[in-house]
C-alpha cells in the first residue's frame, strides 16, 4: 500500500469519527507542515501556532474532503492560507526570504560544483549561492515564490501545486519558469554561467 493509499485509509477512518486516525495524520505531517510554514512565518512559536491552527481547520473541513487530490496537497493549501490569514490579521506581509541552506542550494543544477568537495572555498561559495538565492527569492512576487518553494523545496508535482494554489497547471509551469529565470539571472554572475543556460 502506497503513501497516498495509507492517507486515504486514515482519512476515511477519521471521517467516521476515529480521532486516532487523524492523530496519525498529524504525526505524519506535523514536521513537514511546520517546515513549509516557516517559509512564511519566521518565529518558531508562531509557526507552531499556525501549524496547529491549520490542523484544526483541516480536522473541521475533513467531512468535506472527497479525495480528489492527495491529502497532503489539500492540507498544504489549508496551511498556506492559514499562514497568509494569520499574517494579514497581524498586519504583516509574508516574509520573502526562504532560508535556503547549503543542502537545499545543491538542488539547483548550477550549484553542481558545491557537491564536489568541502574546501573552504566551496563552503564560502555555497554560502554566497544561498545568499543570492535568498535575495532573489525575496524579490519574487508571492505567487512565484509560493510555486517555486512548493516545487523545489517541498518536492510537489505540478498537478499538486496547481491544487494547492488553485490555478491551472499551465499557470504553475509559467510561475515556476519565471521564478527560475529570476533566480538564474541573479546566480549567473556568481557561477559564471552563460545567458542562455536553463535550469
MODELLER restraints for C-alpha pairs under 7 A, 6 or more apart:
rsr = mdl.restraints
at = mdl.atoms
rsr.add(forms.Gaussian(group=physical.xy_distance, feature=features.Distance(at['CA:4:A'], at['CA:70:A']), mean=6.40, stdev=0.5))
rsr.add(forms.Gaussian(group=physical.xy_distance, feature=features.Distance(at['CA:7:A'], at['CA:71:A']), mean=6.52, stdev=0.5))
rsr.add(forms.Gaussian(group=physical.xy_distance, feature=features.Distance(at['CA:10:A'], at['CA:21:A']), mean=5.10, stdev=0.5))
rsr.add(forms.Gaussian(group=physical.xy_distance, feature=features.Distance(at['CA:10:A'], at['CA:22:A']), mean=6.70, stdev=0.5))
rsr.add(forms.Gaussian(group=physical.xy_distance, feature=features.Distance(at['CA:11:A'], at['CA:22:A']), mean=6.92, stdev=0.5))
rsr.add(forms.Gaussian(group=physical.xy_distance, feature=features.Distance(at['CA:13:A'], at['CA:21:A']), mean=6.05, stdev=0.5))
rsr.add(forms.Gaussian(group=physical.xy_distance, feature=features.Distance(at['CA:14:A'], at['CA:21:A']), mean=5.29, stdev=0.5))
rsr.add(forms.Gaussian(group=physical.xy_distance, feature=features.Distance(at['CA:14:A'], at['CA:22:A']), mean=5.38, stdev=0.5))
rsr.add(forms.Gaussian(group=physical.xy_distance, feature=features.Distance(at['CA:15:A'], at['CA:62:A']), mean=6.44, stdev=0.5))
rsr.add(forms.Gaussian(group=physical.xy_distance, feature=features.Distance(at['CA:15:A'], at['CA:63:A']), mean=5.70, stdev=0.5))
rsr.add(forms.Gaussian(group=physical.xy_distance, feature=features.Distance(at['CA:33:A'], at['CA:51:A']), mean=6.66, stdev=0.5))
rsr.add(forms.Gaussian(group=physical.xy_distance, feature=features.Distance(at['CA:34:A'], at['CA:47:A']), mean=6.23, stdev=0.5))
rsr.add(forms.Gaussian(group=physical.xy_distance, feature=features.Distance(at['CA:34:A'], at['CA:48:A']), mean=6.79, stdev=0.5))
rsr.add(forms.Gaussian(group=physical.xy_distance, feature=features.Distance(at['CA:34:A'], at['CA:51:A']), mean=5.93, stdev=0.5))
rsr.add(forms.Gaussian(group=physical.xy_distance, feature=features.Distance(at['CA:37:A'], at['CA:47:A']), mean=6.26, stdev=0.5))
rsr.add(forms.Gaussian(group=physical.xy_distance, feature=features.Distance(at['CA:37:A'], at['CA:80:A']), mean=6.95, stdev=0.5))
rsr.add(forms.Gaussian(group=physical.xy_distance, feature=features.Distance(at['CA:37:A'], at['CA:83:A']), mean=6.83, stdev=0.5))
rsr.add(forms.Gaussian(group=physical.xy_distance, feature=features.Distance(at['CA:38:A'], at['CA:47:A']), mean=6.00, stdev=0.5))
rsr.add(forms.Gaussian(group=physical.xy_distance, feature=features.Distance(at['CA:39:A'], at['CA:98:A']), mean=5.09, stdev=0.5))
rsr.add(forms.Gaussian(group=physical.xy_distance, feature=features.Distance(at['CA:40:A'], at['CA:83:A']), mean=6.80, stdev=0.5))
rsr.add(forms.Gaussian(group=physical.xy_distance, feature=features.Distance(at['CA:40:A'], at['CA:94:A']), mean=5.22, stdev=0.5))
rsr.add(forms.Gaussian(group=physical.xy_distance, feature=features.Distance(at['CA:40:A'], at['CA:95:A']), mean=5.55, stdev=0.5))
rsr.add(forms.Gaussian(group=physical.xy_distance, feature=features.Distance(at['CA:41:A'], at['CA:47:A']), mean=5.82, stdev=0.5))
rsr.add(forms.Gaussian(group=physical.xy_distance, feature=features.Distance(at['CA:41:A'], at['CA:83:A']), mean=6.94, stdev=0.5))
rsr.add(forms.Gaussian(group=physical.xy_distance, feature=features.Distance(at['CA:41:A'], at['CA:94:A']), mean=6.90, stdev=0.5))
rsr.add(forms.Gaussian(group=physical.xy_distance, feature=features.Distance(at['CA:50:A'], at['CA:82:A']), mean=6.77, stdev=0.5))
rsr.add(forms.Gaussian(group=physical.xy_distance, feature=features.Distance(at['CA:50:A'], at['CA:83:A']), mean=6.23, stdev=0.5))
rsr.add(forms.Gaussian(group=physical.xy_distance, feature=features.Distance(at['CA:51:A'], at['CA:79:A']), mean=6.90, stdev=0.5))
rsr.add(forms.Gaussian(group=physical.xy_distance, feature=features.Distance(at['CA:54:A'], at['CA:78:A']), mean=6.16, stdev=0.5))
rsr.add(forms.Gaussian(group=physical.xy_distance, feature=features.Distance(at['CA:54:A'], at['CA:79:A']), mean=4.96, stdev=0.5))
rsr.add(forms.Gaussian(group=physical.xy_distance, feature=features.Distance(at['CA:54:A'], at['CA:82:A']), mean=5.97, stdev=0.5))
rsr.add(forms.Gaussian(group=physical.xy_distance, feature=features.Distance(at['CA:58:A'], at['CA:75:A']), mean=6.55, stdev=0.5))
rsr.add(forms.Gaussian(group=physical.xy_distance, feature=features.Distance(at['CA:58:A'], at['CA:78:A']), mean=6.82, stdev=0.5))
rsr.add(forms.Gaussian(group=physical.xy_distance, feature=features.Distance(at['CA:73:A'], at['CA:160:A']), mean=5.88, stdev=0.5))
rsr.add(forms.Gaussian(group=physical.xy_distance, feature=features.Distance(at['CA:73:A'], at['CA:163:A']), mean=6.81, stdev=0.5))
rsr.add(forms.Gaussian(group=physical.xy_distance, feature=features.Distance(at['CA:73:A'], at['CA:164:A']), mean=5.85, stdev=0.5))
rsr.add(forms.Gaussian(group=physical.xy_distance, feature=features.Distance(at['CA:74:A'], at['CA:164:A']), mean=6.50, stdev=0.5))
rsr.add(forms.Gaussian(group=physical.xy_distance, feature=features.Distance(at['CA:76:A'], at['CA:164:A']), mean=6.36, stdev=0.5))
rsr.add(forms.Gaussian(group=physical.xy_distance, feature=features.Distance(at['CA:77:A'], at['CA:164:A']), mean=4.50, stdev=0.5))
rsr.add(forms.Gaussian(group=physical.xy_distance, feature=features.Distance(at['CA:77:A'], at['CA:165:A']), mean=6.80, stdev=0.5))
rsr.add(forms.Gaussian(group=physical.xy_distance, feature=features.Distance(at['CA:84:A'], at['CA:94:A']), mean=6.75, stdev=0.5))
rsr.add(forms.Gaussian(group=physical.xy_distance, feature=features.Distance(at['CA:87:A'], at['CA:93:A']), mean=6.11, stdev=0.5))
rsr.add(forms.Gaussian(group=physical.xy_distance, feature=features.Distance(at['CA:87:A'], at['CA:94:A']), mean=6.39, stdev=0.5))
rsr.add(forms.Gaussian(group=physical.xy_distance, feature=features.Distance(at['CA:96:A'], at['CA:137:A']), mean=6.40, stdev=0.5))
rsr.add(forms.Gaussian(group=physical.xy_distance, feature=features.Distance(at['CA:96:A'], at['CA:138:A']), mean=4.25, stdev=0.5))
rsr.add(forms.Gaussian(group=physical.xy_distance, feature=features.Distance(at['CA:97:A'], at['CA:134:A']), mean=5.45, stdev=0.5))
rsr.add(forms.Gaussian(group=physical.xy_distance, feature=features.Distance(at['CA:97:A'], at['CA:135:A']), mean=6.96, stdev=0.5))
rsr.add(forms.Gaussian(group=physical.xy_distance, feature=features.Distance(at['CA:97:A'], at['CA:137:A']), mean=6.19, stdev=0.5))
rsr.add(forms.Gaussian(group=physical.xy_distance, feature=features.Distance(at['CA:97:A'], at['CA:138:A']), mean=4.95, stdev=0.5))
rsr.add(forms.Gaussian(group=physical.xy_distance, feature=features.Distance(at['CA:98:A'], at['CA:134:A']), mean=6.09, stdev=0.5))
rsr.add(forms.Gaussian(group=physical.xy_distance, feature=features.Distance(at['CA:98:A'], at['CA:137:A']), mean=6.86, stdev=0.5))
rsr.add(forms.Gaussian(group=physical.xy_distance, feature=features.Distance(at['CA:99:A'], at['CA:134:A']), mean=6.38, stdev=0.5))
rsr.add(forms.Gaussian(group=physical.xy_distance, feature=features.Distance(at['CA:100:A'], at['CA:130:A']), mean=5.82, stdev=0.5))
rsr.add(forms.Gaussian(group=physical.xy_distance, feature=features.Distance(at['CA:100:A'], at['CA:134:A']), mean=6.47, stdev=0.5))
rsr.add(forms.Gaussian(group=physical.xy_distance, feature=features.Distance(at['CA:101:A'], at['CA:130:A']), mean=6.13, stdev=0.5))
rsr.add(forms.Gaussian(group=physical.xy_distance, feature=features.Distance(at['CA:102:A'], at['CA:126:A']), mean=5.83, stdev=0.5))
rsr.add(forms.Gaussian(group=physical.xy_distance, feature=features.Distance(at['CA:102:A'], at['CA:127:A']), mean=6.66, stdev=0.5))
rsr.add(forms.Gaussian(group=physical.xy_distance, feature=features.Distance(at['CA:102:A'], at['CA:130:A']), mean=6.36, stdev=0.5))
rsr.add(forms.Gaussian(group=physical.xy_distance, feature=features.Distance(at['CA:105:A'], at['CA:111:A']), mean=6.65, stdev=0.5))
rsr.add(forms.Gaussian(group=physical.xy_distance, feature=features.Distance(at['CA:105:A'], at['CA:130:A']), mean=5.98, stdev=0.5))
rsr.add(forms.Gaussian(group=physical.xy_distance, feature=features.Distance(at['CA:106:A'], at['CA:112:A']), mean=6.57, stdev=0.5))
rsr.add(forms.Gaussian(group=physical.xy_distance, feature=features.Distance(at['CA:106:A'], at['CA:114:A']), mean=6.61, stdev=0.5))
rsr.add(forms.Gaussian(group=physical.xy_distance, feature=features.Distance(at['CA:106:A'], at['CA:115:A']), mean=6.95, stdev=0.5))
rsr.add(forms.Gaussian(group=physical.xy_distance, feature=features.Distance(at['CA:109:A'], at['CA:199:A']), mean=6.10, stdev=0.5))
rsr.add(forms.Gaussian(group=physical.xy_distance, feature=features.Distance(at['CA:114:A'], at['CA:122:A']), mean=5.93, stdev=0.5))
rsr.add(forms.Gaussian(group=physical.xy_distance, feature=features.Distance(at['CA:114:A'], at['CA:126:A']), mean=6.21, stdev=0.5))
rsr.add(forms.Gaussian(group=physical.xy_distance, feature=features.Distance(at['CA:132:A'], at['CA:186:A']), mean=6.63, stdev=0.5))
rsr.add(forms.Gaussian(group=physical.xy_distance, feature=features.Distance(at['CA:132:A'], at['CA:187:A']), mean=6.58, stdev=0.5))
rsr.add(forms.Gaussian(group=physical.xy_distance, feature=features.Distance(at['CA:133:A'], at['CA:183:A']), mean=6.22, stdev=0.5))
rsr.add(forms.Gaussian(group=physical.xy_distance, feature=features.Distance(at['CA:136:A'], at['CA:182:A']), mean=6.80, stdev=0.5))
rsr.add(forms.Gaussian(group=physical.xy_distance, feature=features.Distance(at['CA:136:A'], at['CA:183:A']), mean=5.37, stdev=0.5))
rsr.add(forms.Gaussian(group=physical.xy_distance, feature=features.Distance(at['CA:136:A'], at['CA:186:A']), mean=6.51, stdev=0.5))
rsr.add(forms.Gaussian(group=physical.xy_distance, feature=features.Distance(at['CA:137:A'], at['CA:145:A']), mean=6.30, stdev=0.5))
rsr.add(forms.Gaussian(group=physical.xy_distance, feature=features.Distance(at['CA:140:A'], at['CA:179:A']), mean=6.97, stdev=0.5))
rsr.add(forms.Gaussian(group=physical.xy_distance, feature=features.Distance(at['CA:144:A'], at['CA:175:A']), mean=5.04, stdev=0.5))
rsr.add(forms.Gaussian(group=physical.xy_distance, feature=features.Distance(at['CA:144:A'], at['CA:176:A']), mean=6.38, stdev=0.5))
rsr.add(forms.Gaussian(group=physical.xy_distance, feature=features.Distance(at['CA:144:A'], at['CA:179:A']), mean=5.57, stdev=0.5))
rsr.add(forms.Gaussian(group=physical.xy_distance, feature=features.Distance(at['CA:145:A'], at['CA:179:A']), mean=6.93, stdev=0.5))
rsr.add(forms.Gaussian(group=physical.xy_distance, feature=features.Distance(at['CA:147:A'], at['CA:161:A']), mean=6.79, stdev=0.5))
rsr.add(forms.Gaussian(group=physical.xy_distance, feature=features.Distance(at['CA:147:A'], at['CA:172:A']), mean=6.58, stdev=0.5))
rsr.add(forms.Gaussian(group=physical.xy_distance, feature=features.Distance(at['CA:147:A'], at['CA:175:A']), mean=6.41, stdev=0.5))
rsr.add(forms.Gaussian(group=physical.xy_distance, feature=features.Distance(at['CA:147:A'], at['CA:176:A']), mean=5.86, stdev=0.5))
rsr.add(forms.Gaussian(group=physical.xy_distance, feature=features.Distance(at['CA:148:A'], at['CA:176:A']), mean=5.32, stdev=0.5))
rsr.add(forms.Gaussian(group=physical.xy_distance, feature=features.Distance(at['CA:148:A'], at['CA:179:A']), mean=6.43, stdev=0.5))
rsr.add(forms.Gaussian(group=physical.xy_distance, feature=features.Distance(at['CA:150:A'], at['CA:156:A']), mean=5.73, stdev=0.5))
rsr.add(forms.Gaussian(group=physical.xy_distance, feature=features.Distance(at['CA:150:A'], at['CA:161:A']), mean=6.64, stdev=0.5))
rsr.add(forms.Gaussian(group=physical.xy_distance, feature=features.Distance(at['CA:151:A'], at['CA:157:A']), mean=6.61, stdev=0.5))
rsr.add(forms.Gaussian(group=physical.xy_distance, feature=features.Distance(at['CA:158:A'], at['CA:169:A']), mean=6.35, stdev=0.5))
rsr.add(forms.Gaussian(group=physical.xy_distance, feature=features.Distance(at['CA:158:A'], at['CA:172:A']), mean=6.62, stdev=0.5))
rsr.add(forms.Gaussian(group=physical.xy_distance, feature=features.Distance(at['CA:159:A'], at['CA:169:A']), mean=6.26, stdev=0.5))
rsr.add(forms.Gaussian(group=physical.xy_distance, feature=features.Distance(at['CA:161:A'], at['CA:172:A']), mean=6.92, stdev=0.5))
rsr.add(forms.Gaussian(group=physical.xy_distance, feature=features.Distance(at['CA:162:A'], at['CA:168:A']), mean=5.78, stdev=0.5))
rsr.add(forms.Gaussian(group=physical.xy_distance, feature=features.Distance(at['CA:162:A'], at['CA:169:A']), mean=5.28, stdev=0.5))
rsr.add(forms.Gaussian(group=physical.xy_distance, feature=features.Distance(at['CA:162:A'], at['CA:172:A']), mean=6.07, stdev=0.5))
rsr.add(forms.Gaussian(group=physical.xy_distance, feature=features.Distance(at['CA:180:A'], at['CA:199:A']), mean=6.92, stdev=0.5))
rsr.add(forms.Gaussian(group=physical.xy_distance, feature=features.Distance(at['CA:188:A'], at['CA:194:A']), mean=6.85, stdev=0.5))
